[in-house]
Every structure is written in C-alpha cells, then in structure tokens.
Amino acid sequence: MRPSAPLLSVRELSLTHADAAHPSPRDVTFDIAAGEVVLLLGPSGSGKSTLTLALNGLIPHALPATMTGTVEAGGLDTATTHTATLSTQVAMVFQDPDAQIVTGTVYDEVAFGPENLLLPLPAVRERVEDALRRVGLWERRDDNPDHLSGGGRQRLAIACALAMGSPLIVLDEPTANLDPQGIDDVYAALTDVIGAGDRAILLVEHNLDAAMGFLTRTIVLDREGRVAFDGPAAEVIREHADELVTMGVWLPAATLAALRLREQGHVFDVLPLSPEELAQSLRSLSEDASTRQSLLSADLRDETKRSSARSTTEAPTIIRARGLTVRRRRTEILHGVDLDIAEGSLTAIVGANGAGKTTLIQALAGVVAPPKGQVSVDGMDPGSASPRDLSSRIGFVFQNPEHQFIAHTVFDELAHGLTLRSPRLPPAIAPRCPEPPRRVAPAQGPGERKMSDAEIAARVEEMLARFGLEHKADVHPFLLSGGEKRRLSVGTALITRPRVLALDEPTFGQDRARASELLELLRNLRAEGTTIVIVTHDLQLVAEHTTHTVVLKDGRVHAAGPTSTLFQDEQVFAEAGLRLPPLQRVLASAGLEVSS
C-alpha cells in the first residue's frame, strides 16, 4: 500500500524577523506523520517558537517575517492559504497562553474555535466538555479566564487546541507553568488524543523528565537554527548527549546526572533517561551502600545537594509579612500569611497551581499593593510607599516579560532604569506594536543622581553580554524570542542593583545554558548581599540553588524553612500537591542519603 501523505511537510524553510540580520530557523526540512509525537529541541534563540508560528500561517500572514521555503499542512500551502482555514489542520498552543484567550468564560473560550468552524451545537458542546474534562477545568467552566492561575490558563489553552480536532497539535512549552498534577493531566489528555493514530503532536518542551515516555522522535536545532539531529527521541539523546550539553539544551535530569558520573570515570552501558533507569544504573555500579554513597557525594553534589557555601547562620529579616490577606475582586487569595525572609537568602515560593504564589510575590514586592501595615521590605511598607521609593529597594520580574517592556529597543529597555530613577509606566500603556528601533538615552529628571552616558552604556553593554543579547541591542523587545524576552526582563530588574530582587518563574523559556548562567548570576548577587525571592515550579532548581523554601497551599503557608530541611520530608510536598524532583526520588529509591 502507498503510505499516507504526511500531516505536515516542511521544505528548506528559513524565517527572518524584521530587523534581524540572519534567519532563524534556517534551511529546515522535515515531515510529521500521523501517530508521531515530535520534540523540537534547541537552545534559546534557535528559532523553535518562530518555526511553530509558520506551521499554521501566522508567519507570513500575521507576523512580520521573511519566509523562504515551503510549509504544507494537510496538503495546504501555508503561505497562500488563509490562517482560519489552516486552523482546521494545525491547532496551536502558544508559549504565553494570555496571547490566545479572547472570551469571558472558560466554556466560551473552548467553544470559540468549534463555533467558528460552524459545527452543529451538539458537536460543539460535546467537544467543549470533553476537552475541559481532559485538562481538569470542567468544574470551572463558568469562570472568567482571568480568574485562573497561570497554570490554569495554560490548561485552558490546551483545551482549546484539543477541541479544534485538528490533525496536528503544536504546543510551545505546554507544562512550564503547571504543577505535577497539571502535567499529568496534560500528558494523559495528549496520550488519549494520539492513541487513535490519526493525529500528531509537535512539542517544544524543556521538562524532558515528564515528556520522555510520551515522545517518539526528536528534532534538534543548533544555534544557527539548522537541523542538527533528527531521529527516535531516546536514540538522539543517548547518542548525542555530549553534543546536546555543549549546545546548552535541556536533557532529562537523570541523563545529566549520569554524564557527571561518567566524567569521573564510571561507565554506563546505556545512558539513563529516567529516574528509574538511573537508580538501576547506580545499583549496578556498586552493590555496596557505602560505595554508592561515596559516588553520590563525589559526583552528583551539584545536582543533588545544596551548595556548601550557603550560610547557616541567623540573618536579620529583610521581608516580613504579618496577617497578609489579599483579595482579587471578591475572592480572597491569601489568608493571613505570616512570613519572614532573611537578608541575603535565596528563597523559593512553591505550590500547586492556584495556591497563591504569584499573588504572594507580587504583594511582597508591592506590584499588587498589600493592605497597609501587613508587609515590610527593608523597613518600607509596600502598601503605602511610592512607586519611586519602592523601586529603589526591590526589583521585580514578571511571569510574562511583555508586561514590563516600555522602550522601543533592547538597549533602551535596559538603560531606562539607569536614566530615569522613577517608576515604570504601567503595562497598559506600554507599546504593544513594534516600531522602528531607535537607540536613545532618555533625559534624567530633576534631582536624580546622574550617570554619564559612558557609565550607562558600559553597564548596558555588560548586561547585554551577560544575557547573550549583544546582537539584539537595536531590536524591539516584542520581536525577541520567548527566551530572549525572559532574559531581557531579568536584566531590566538587575541593572539598578536593588537590595531585593523578586522573580516570577525566572527560568521559564530558557535553554539549559542560559538558565545556568542566570542562576550563577543570582548566586553572585546573593554573595554580594542581594536578597532574592523567586516563584518557580522547578523543584530541581529549588533543591540545587535555594537556601530557603516557602510551600504554599490554598493561599496559606503550609511549610517554610531551610531547603535542605524541608527536602528531607517528602510528605510536606505531597500534602501541598507537589512531588520531589526526579533526582531526589532516584536517590531515595536507590537507598542514598539526600541530606547535606
């Protein structure tokens, strides 16, 4: 029998954004057939997200980019077919779910696509209920999407894609903002979808620990945006692990741990891809418990133990909350939170989706004004302080980078905090459409401490180099890749060197190399005395890099204390709807000690 036509066919595709000097991706060719689950892997800036936008015609029809080569979806040329028609062939879930939510209720949002396909009402209702039940949002079908957490909106976007019934579903970082149960729900739903054999999935994902059992194939783009490897997922990762590490892309945590052991001379017949495989390999290396413990201590210290450089001495409190209660509209999100954060610490706020993490960090930073007298930051009350005074004490990085961009170039965005010692314009009036790039130095207001042009330029150039954005200095922030936007948003908060730095999901959208650089930068800032507070879903990051952890559950502090202490009690995390990271579970299953 003649094989069926691919669901997607890409030939010699190159995409060049407006004002970009080089295409990314570049000369990409591949097919996707029904039944495949394809992981698109590559370092930040390689063009992964840009590539996905060309698969349903958003490029070139809706976004400014030059396209050469061809993309065919269901036999339709995306360059000549209307995007609405292409949506019946390719369903999209963007990296930022807010970019595609348009209606006033969860139910209407999922119904929007099928209704526009002019499906009969019973068919629309069936698709909506099925999709919402698959992602665990049926009970919230009457809610406004704005009332969902970031993870809830991510699941809603996935439900919208499922309801379209398109043969190909493209998902850009679908689990980045999800708790463990949400990740399980998403992959269970996608597994059901792919099980019929007539659909396919293209996935851009950094959380390979969750995805490995789901994948059939991996396509890797190099830093130039070209296809470096294309083949079965396990085969590509095992055979090219060293090259992938050099590229700076994410690998399964178990694989990274095994590579560290291999550097010490330990031989693996097959590189492990899962916690279970690593546990078995550790047992095979030595059946003697003390030897296994020695291996762990010598070779996995950076992956499994908290840094020995962290101070265990008592430090004064720099952030204090007492009875912190925050409401959004008529809903109380935080309920009488009491919390102390020590000066010079690196504290993680973790919890399941909807636990109140983002609300808490925003209240502590004054982004959402807390009730007066309930929060103190370095002796200042965010509930009554002026934005000017507050910004001099604490820098904040939003979960969605676009919410804080106001300048027309990357250079000016970084320079803004140095040239104007005044509050940022609210996100509502930030420019939403790219304009021609221009590098300028805004005038400083009266009474401000002036920095010379040379000082400003030097510090901006330093930050551009630190975050790999030198070649993007004159590009509009909204034309950056998702990972580049995240790096820029962190840079804008860091450039004024505040005493306290608060970051909401700082490593979201970053490749492994850039995430490591950012975490190294945070370590250096902490060594210089900066207090750092982060919200993250990445418990491996928490285990490796933080001094203290705050576990939220239903808007209350469920547990708080030194990270090394909390991670000795798995039940603390389980009660909050979380799980210890894969490497921690590996050590437990192998009978290895995990405490410092």
LUMVEXLO-695705 format. One line per 4 residues: for each residue x, y negated, z of C-alpha. Coordinates in Angstrom, 3 decimals. Last residue first. Layout:
REM residues N
X Y Z  ... .
***
This chain:
REM residues 596
23.519 -17.796 53.428  20.539 -15.485 53.245  19.871 -13.152 50.344  21.154 -9.822 51.648 .
21.027 -7.018 49.105  18.765 -3.969 49.225  18.496 -3.734 45.442  14.797 -4.592 45.549 .
15.507 -7.626 47.732  18.296 -8.794 45.467  16.134 -8.440 42.396  13.279 -10.340 44.055 .
15.612 -13.264 44.683  16.792 -13.096 41.092  13.216 -13.190 39.792  12.150 -16.300 41.723 .
10.098 -15.879 44.913  6.414 -15.956 44.208  3.795 -18.641 44.782  0.105 -18.725 45.729 .
0.682 -20.569 49.018  0.369 -17.394 51.119  2.868 -15.721 48.787  5.399 -18.479 49.424 .
5.444 -18.103 53.190  5.217 -14.312 52.793  8.576 -14.211 51.036  10.310 -15.225 54.263 .
14.092 -15.567 53.833  13.516 -18.300 51.277  12.220 -20.617 54.007  15.489 -20.558 55.928 .
17.794 -21.197 52.974  15.518 -23.997 51.782  15.753 -25.865 55.079  12.288 -26.752 56.365 .
8.660 -27.219 55.450  5.636 -24.938 55.413  1.942 -25.162 54.525  1.896 -28.935 54.272 .
-1.667 -29.768 53.278  -3.380 -30.623 49.997  -4.643 -27.120 49.287  -1.269 -25.516 49.953 .
2.000 -27.419 49.832  5.448 -25.950 50.442  8.127 -28.520 51.305  11.692 -27.374 50.642 .
15.040 -28.566 51.940  18.668 -28.447 50.777  17.950 -27.948 47.097  20.120 -26.527 44.309 .
20.059 -22.770 43.926  16.809 -21.738 45.594  14.865 -24.733 44.281  16.121 -24.202 40.729 .
15.050 -20.565 41.000  11.719 -21.816 42.328  11.030 -23.678 39.094  7.557 -25.192 39.502 .
9.073 -28.543 40.407  8.428 -31.745 42.326  11.631 -33.501 43.277  12.891 -35.657 46.125 .
16.435 -37.024 46.155  18.187 -39.066 48.826  21.232 -40.857 47.427  24.316 -40.816 49.662 .
27.188 -40.483 47.184  27.132 -36.705 47.563  23.435 -36.877 46.727  24.236 -38.696 43.508 .
26.817 -36.050 42.646  24.329 -33.245 43.265  21.745 -35.074 41.156  24.276 -35.373 38.325 .
25.033 -31.657 38.560  21.295 -31.013 38.345  21.069 -33.164 35.230  24.031 -31.436 33.619 .
22.533 -28.026 34.380  19.220 -29.086 32.842  21.085 -30.352 29.780  22.913 -27.049 29.338 .
19.823 -24.923 29.957  17.657 -26.813 27.474  15.376 -29.458 28.868  11.610 -29.689 28.295 .
10.769 -29.900 32.002  13.958 -30.340 34.047  12.753 -33.365 36.042  9.334 -31.934 37.032 .
8.274 -35.085 38.959  11.378 -36.957 40.103  11.832 -39.188 43.143  15.153 -41.011 43.705 .
15.912 -42.760 46.981  18.809 -45.170 47.586  18.399 -46.651 44.079  21.259 -46.606 41.541 .
19.811 -49.060 39.005  20.605 -46.645 36.146  19.034 -43.643 37.788  15.377 -44.336 37.077 .
15.972 -45.270 33.435  18.235 -42.241 33.014  15.580 -39.840 34.240  13.133 -41.182 31.664 .
15.792 -40.942 28.956  16.495 -37.305 29.750  12.793 -36.461 29.613  12.358 -38.278 26.310 .
15.325 -36.342 24.887  13.757 -33.036 25.889  10.453 -33.905 24.237  12.198 -35.085 21.078 .
12.665 -38.793 20.608  10.433 -40.908 18.348  8.488 -42.409 21.263  11.709 -43.844 22.700 .
12.298 -45.937 19.539  15.750 -45.168 18.135  18.640 -47.642 18.427  20.573 -45.759 21.113 .
19.732 -42.314 19.695  23.252 -41.269 18.666  24.545 -41.869 22.191  21.693 -39.868 23.752 .
23.609 -36.936 25.231  22.454 -37.601 28.783  25.783 -38.683 30.278  26.784 -40.435 27.058 .
23.686 -42.633 27.037  24.135 -43.297 30.761  27.718 -44.463 30.292  26.688 -46.593 27.319 .
24.001 -48.223 29.473  26.502 -48.901 32.277  29.025 -50.403 29.899  26.436 -52.480 28.058 .
25.103 -53.954 31.282  28.569 -54.765 32.582  29.616 -56.306 29.250  26.469 -58.396 29.065 .
27.305 -59.736 32.496  25.125 -58.806 35.434  23.084 -61.474 37.122  21.727 -61.276 40.609 .
18.169 -62.496 40.170  17.105 -65.939 41.389  15.496 -66.957 38.131  14.583 -64.131 35.808 .
17.023 -62.382 33.541  16.784 -62.609 29.779  16.197 -59.397 27.890  19.259 -57.899 26.138 .
18.350 -56.849 22.620  18.721 -53.813 20.427  15.912 -53.588 17.904  14.167 -50.568 16.519 .
11.236 -51.104 14.153  8.003 -50.349 15.988  6.703 -47.015 17.278  3.084 -47.051 18.454 .
2.002 -46.823 22.090  3.778 -49.925 23.365  3.434 -50.027 27.186  0.313 -51.893 28.228 .
-1.456 -49.024 30.000  1.816 -47.718 31.429  2.042 -50.652 33.836  4.907 -53.058 33.131 .
7.946 -52.207 35.156  8.517 -54.077 38.381  11.215 -56.762 38.511  15.003 -56.859 38.641 .
15.105 -57.589 34.924  18.424 -57.117 33.162  19.505 -53.940 34.928  16.142 -52.182 34.885 .
15.634 -53.071 31.236  19.009 -51.847 30.007  17.935 -48.204 29.832  14.826 -48.994 27.821 .
16.773 -51.492 25.741  19.265 -48.837 24.630  16.528 -46.306 23.896  14.828 -48.812 21.654 .
11.485 -50.637 21.572  11.008 -51.015 25.308  8.101 -50.037 27.582  8.555 -46.345 28.430 .
7.132 -45.241 31.782  4.138 -43.087 30.885  5.982 -41.669 27.885  8.089 -39.501 30.203 .
5.142 -37.328 31.325  5.984 -35.916 34.773  7.003 -39.415 35.822  10.441 -40.384 37.098 .
10.543 -42.713 40.098  13.336 -44.841 41.537  13.169 -45.906 45.182  14.546 -48.780 47.240 .
14.791 -51.720 44.807  11.603 -50.554 43.078  9.710 -51.044 46.346  10.751 -54.659 46.702 .
9.700 -55.582 43.163  6.497 -53.516 43.346  5.501 -55.498 46.438  5.311 -53.573 49.698 .
1.962 -52.969 51.435  1.203 -49.271 50.975  4.815 -48.490 50.119  5.738 -49.379 53.744 .
9.473 -50.118 53.945  11.911 -48.802 56.555  13.818 -46.622 54.079  10.500 -45.296 52.803 .
7.660 -45.364 55.364  4.253 -43.816 54.766  0.941 -43.889 56.689  0.900 -47.548 57.819 .
-1.069 -48.856 54.887  -3.036 -46.274 52.929  -0.886 -44.850 50.127  -0.397 -46.821 46.882 .
-0.113 -44.386 43.988  3.276 -45.175 42.476  4.324 -45.982 46.054  7.143 -43.441 46.043 .
5.687 -41.359 48.878  2.238 -41.598 47.287  3.584 -40.495 43.898  5.407 -37.563 45.498 .
2.251 -36.473 47.298  -0.099 -36.879 44.328  2.280 -34.889 42.142  2.385 -32.017 44.614 .
-1.318 -31.942 45.507  -2.002 -28.187 45.634  -3.792 -28.310 42.273  -1.420 -25.888 40.587 .
0.359 -23.810 43.234  2.986 -25.346 45.469  6.420 -26.898 45.569  7.977 -30.143 46.825 .
11.756 -29.907 46.616  14.094 -31.883 48.868  17.657 -32.919 48.088  18.838 -34.466 51.351 .
20.907 -37.610 51.872  18.521 -39.109 54.430  16.161 -36.532 55.820  12.575 -36.175 54.677 .
9.914 -36.111 57.389  6.324 -35.039 56.719  2.878 -35.198 58.278  0.059 -34.843 55.720 .
-3.456 -35.682 56.922  -5.384 -34.148 54.022  -4.062 -34.864 50.531  -6.396 -34.624 47.518 .
-9.631 -36.070 48.915  -12.098 -36.302 46.042  -14.409 -39.277 45.575  -12.184 -41.150 43.111 .
-8.748 -39.873 43.929  -8.264 -39.746 47.665  -5.038 -39.748 49.630  -4.577 -38.942 53.315 .
-1.179 -39.261 54.937  -1.551 -38.546 58.659  2.063 -39.517 59.234  4.567 -39.680 56.405 .
8.275 -40.449 56.852  10.991 -40.956 54.274  14.538 -41.914 55.393  14.780 -39.668 58.449 .
18.182 -39.649 60.105  20.472 -36.698 59.444  20.957 -33.537 61.508  23.930 -31.472 60.477 .
23.519 -28.599 58.044  25.393 -30.360 55.260  25.343 -28.765 51.877  28.795 -27.887 50.511 .
28.147 -24.158 50.853  25.671 -24.456 47.998  22.599 -22.314 48.451  22.962 -18.751 47.418 .
21.530 -16.786 44.495  22.779 -18.052 41.165  25.926 -19.886 42.212  26.911 -17.062 44.566 .
26.355 -14.343 41.996  29.900 -13.097 41.582  31.748 -12.907 44.859  28.895 -12.658 47.337 .
26.869 -10.370 45.128  29.734 -8.080 44.370  30.611 -7.896 48.061  27.020 -6.999 48.903 .
27.109 -4.247 46.297  30.334 -2.967 47.839  28.748 -2.981 51.303  25.729 -1.085 50.002 .
27.771 1.690 48.386  26.005 3.125 45.357  28.160 0.976 43.140  27.810 -0.425 39.669 .
24.782 1.807 39.095  22.816 0.139 41.874  23.575 -3.262 40.389  22.466 -2.026 36.966 .
19.156 -0.798 38.393  18.529 -4.162 40.044  19.424 -5.933 36.790  16.959 -3.819 34.826 .
14.204 -4.512 37.368  14.895 -8.246 37.343  14.543 -8.275 33.553  16.781 -8.701 30.525 .
19.713 -6.543 31.597  22.799 -6.402 29.365  23.377 -2.848 28.199  26.450 -0.769 29.038 .
27.301 -3.338 31.666  30.924 -3.511 32.807  32.116 -5.496 35.806  35.264 -7.508 35.145 .
34.513 -10.735 36.978  33.193 -12.351 33.777  30.809 -9.393 33.568  29.301 -10.366 36.910 .
28.578 -13.853 35.633  27.070 -12.402 32.457  24.878 -10.144 34.590  23.497 -13.153 36.465 .
22.710 -14.932 33.196  20.905 -11.834 31.921  18.838 -11.518 35.105  17.831 -15.169 34.886 .
16.496 -14.628 31.363  18.253 -16.932 28.899  17.844 -20.660 28.328  19.790 -22.392 25.582 .
23.132 -24.133 26.057  24.685 -23.241 22.710  27.583 -21.641 24.586  25.077 -19.538 26.521 .
23.485 -18.474 23.241  26.870 -17.482 21.859  27.583 -15.366 24.925  24.173 -13.703 24.785 .
24.387 -12.826 21.100  23.916 -9.048 21.120  21.660 -8.891 24.186  19.531 -11.927 23.332 .
19.087 -11.070 19.653  18.371 -7.384 20.351  15.803 -8.088 23.050  13.888 -10.506 20.819 .
13.968 -8.496 17.580  15.574 -10.619 14.866  16.531 -14.088 13.695  19.785 -15.794 14.617 .
21.437 -19.131 13.777  18.574 -20.804 11.923  19.645 -24.400 11.347  18.690 -27.349 13.543 .
22.195 -28.769 13.842  22.403 -27.722 17.489  21.543 -24.143 16.540  18.056 -22.765 16.009 .
17.247 -19.294 17.316  14.363 -17.168 16.020  13.307 -14.408 18.414  11.013 -11.435 17.793 .
8.536 -9.107 19.510  7.885 -11.099 22.670  5.495 -10.301 25.543  7.827 -8.459 27.895 .
10.347 -11.282 27.606  7.910 -14.136 28.317  7.843 -14.498 32.096  11.591 -14.288 32.586 .
12.034 -16.308 29.409  10.716 -19.478 31.015  12.124 -21.866 28.424  9.363 -21.398 25.851 .
8.558 -22.413 22.289  6.127 -19.712 21.169  4.815 -18.742 17.758  1.875 -16.366 18.088 .
0.244 -14.026 15.590  -3.261 -12.790 14.770  -4.796 -9.726 13.102  -3.345 -7.062 15.409 .
-6.255 -6.870 17.852  -3.771 -6.976 20.736  -2.550 -10.470 19.917  -5.519 -12.128 21.574 .
-5.503 -9.808 24.578  -1.797 -10.462 25.125  -2.440 -14.193 24.839  -5.043 -14.071 27.596 .
-2.824 -11.964 29.845  0.063 -14.342 29.105  -1.971 -17.356 30.127  -3.486 -15.803 33.245 .
-0.106 -14.525 34.474  1.420 -17.970 33.985  -1.479 -19.531 35.899  -0.997 -17.051 38.727 .
2.709 -17.873 38.901  2.144 -21.671 38.931  1.939 -23.534 35.645  3.598 -26.722 34.424 .
6.102 -25.182 32.004  3.808 -22.315 31.009  2.787 -23.380 27.489  6.193 -24.828 26.464 .
5.093 -25.535 22.864  2.434 -23.047 21.785  1.600 -22.233 18.162  -1.380 -19.934 17.582 .
-1.677 -18.279 14.173  -4.841 -16.521 12.907  -7.048 -19.382 14.140  -9.953 -18.437 16.424 .
-10.450 -22.065 17.445  -11.457 -21.000 20.957  -7.945 -19.775 21.755  -6.449 -23.168 20.930 .
-8.929 -24.980 23.156  -8.243 -22.500 25.974  -4.526 -23.278 25.665  -5.233 -26.988 26.048 .
-7.319 -26.236 29.138  -4.502 -24.159 30.622  -2.148 -27.137 30.253  -4.777 -29.436 31.747 .
-4.921 -27.177 34.790  -1.137 -27.169 35.070  -1.086 -30.964 35.128  -3.840 -30.914 37.737 .
-7.447 -31.235 36.644  -9.534 -34.309 37.471  -8.641 -35.986 34.169  -10.232 -33.022 32.380 .
-13.616 -34.184 33.767  -15.244 -31.233 35.479  -18.290 -29.365 34.113  -16.337 -26.256 33.050 .
-14.599 -25.933 36.405  -15.880 -22.412 37.163  -14.873 -21.322 33.665  -11.285 -22.501 34.157 .
-9.405 -19.237 34.738  -7.481 -19.115 31.456  -9.380 -16.167 29.937  -12.657 -17.347 31.449 .
-12.323 -20.660 29.640  -11.651 -18.984 26.290  -14.553 -16.514 26.565  -16.982 -19.202 27.709 .
-16.036 -21.538 24.888  -16.081 -18.852 22.195  -19.501 -17.562 23.202  -20.994 -21.063 23.395 .
-19.655 -21.956 19.956  -20.990 -18.722 18.459  -24.440 -19.359 19.976  -24.368 -22.929 18.540 .
-23.643 -21.827 14.976  -20.169 -22.861 13.776  -19.807 -26.214 12.071  -15.977 -26.064 12.253 .
-16.200 -29.339 14.137  -18.253 -27.546 16.772  -15.517 -24.892 17.095  -12.935 -27.609 17.821 .
-14.927 -29.716 20.299  -16.287 -26.762 22.305  -13.082 -26.462 24.358  -13.153 -30.146 25.252 .
-16.898 -30.122 25.796  -16.572 -27.441 28.464  -13.730 -29.222 30.301  -15.714 -32.427 30.356 .
-15.211 -35.998 29.093  -13.621 -35.437 25.692  -10.289 -36.176 23.949  -7.502 -33.937 25.293 .
-4.745 -33.498 22.691  -1.860 -35.682 23.852  -2.692 -35.004 27.504  -1.461 -31.433 26.969 .
2.153 -32.638 26.562  4.194 -29.821 24.984  1.422 -29.409 22.439  -0.868 -26.428 22.000 .
-1.643 -25.976 18.313  -4.027 -23.743 16.356  -2.918 -22.775 12.825  -5.218 -21.376 10.116 .
-8.543 -23.092 10.828  -6.528 -26.156 11.846  -5.177 -26.282 8.278  -8.540 -27.513 7.038 .
-8.547 -30.399 9.502  -4.922 -31.159 8.591  -5.840 -31.704 4.937  -3.895 -29.563 2.490 .
-1.148 -31.013 0.260  1.916 -30.861 2.513  0.574 -27.869 4.479  0.444 -25.687 1.357 .
-2.321 -23.170 2.029  -1.624 -19.415 1.713  -2.746 -18.756 5.278  -0.240 -21.363 6.401 .
2.338 -22.351 3.781  5.284 -24.578 4.646  7.574 -25.924 1.939  10.960 -27.585 1.508 .
11.665 -31.228 2.175  9.846 -33.372 4.705  10.527 -36.976 5.671  8.975 -37.944 8.962 .
6.398 -40.443 10.191  3.616 -38.453 11.887  0.051 -37.914 10.661  0.218 -36.291 7.209 .
3.865 -35.148 6.999  4.044 -33.653 9.605  0.750 -33.133 11.387  0.318 -30.536 8.633 .
-0.390 -27.424 10.694  3.112 -25.939 10.718  4.914 -29.263 10.493  4.326 -30.131 14.142 .
5.913 -26.829 15.213  9.149 -27.808 13.483  9.330 -31.093 15.357  8.919 -29.225 18.645 .
11.862 -26.942 17.835  14.048 -29.600 16.227  17.494 -28.854 17.633  17.178 -31.787 20.036 .
17.149 -29.637 23.171  18.982 -26.384 22.510  17.286 -23.544 20.650  14.669 -20.822 20.850 .
11.535 -20.175 18.847  10.012 -17.020 20.333  7.866 -15.041 17.899  4.940 -12.850 18.901 .
4.104 -10.820 15.797  0.836 -8.955 15.186  0.070 -10.684 11.884  3.194 -11.767 10.041 .
5.473 -14.768 10.513  7.861 -15.747 7.723  11.216 -17.573 7.912  13.339 -20.268 6.271 .
14.845 -23.372 7.897  17.014 -25.704 5.811  17.451 -28.219 8.692  15.374 -28.763 11.807 .
16.388 -31.502 12.472  17.319 -33.731 9.566  20.129 -36.268 9.936  20.410 -40.025 10.388 .
17.113 -40.510 12.167  15.405 -43.875 11.531  12.072 -42.195 10.784  12.252 -38.509 11.627 .
13.926 -36.092 9.224  12.444 -32.641 8.630  14.100 -29.873 6.615  12.298 -26.710 5.499 .
14.089 -24.332 3.131  10.988 -22.089 2.976  8.456 -21.482 5.754  5.709 -18.854 5.282 .
2.981 -18.368 7.854  0.229 -15.763 8.107  2.366 -13.478 5.970  0.712 -11.763 3.000 .
-0.366 -8.157 3.542  1.995 -5.364 2.553  1.137 -3.542 -0.706  0.000 0.000 0.000 .
***
